[in-house]
């Protein structure tokens, strides 16, 4: 599990070598935080990165991978995660 700085650096590196974002999963973690697991495709292999929220926040992947929009919005709705840098998260209490 990476801290947020390592996570962002790894995501940037994957983007620079041509990886594709596949999906994001969110799981309830210890102490009320949320574990975030992201999967990428790189040269026909799946690469996985994980991090944990801090005060229910985590860096957004949106600026690196636009298709992270929907899974981040869903994790925000379902788990109350704030994805820092995401331009269009649902407002608190917004339903589907």
Buried (B, 14 or more C-beta within 10 A) or exposed (E): EBEBEEBBEBBEEBBEEEBEBBEBEBEEBEEEBBBBBBBBBEEEEEBEBBBBBEEEBBBBBBBBBEEBBEBBBBBBBEBEBBBEBBEEBEEEEEEE
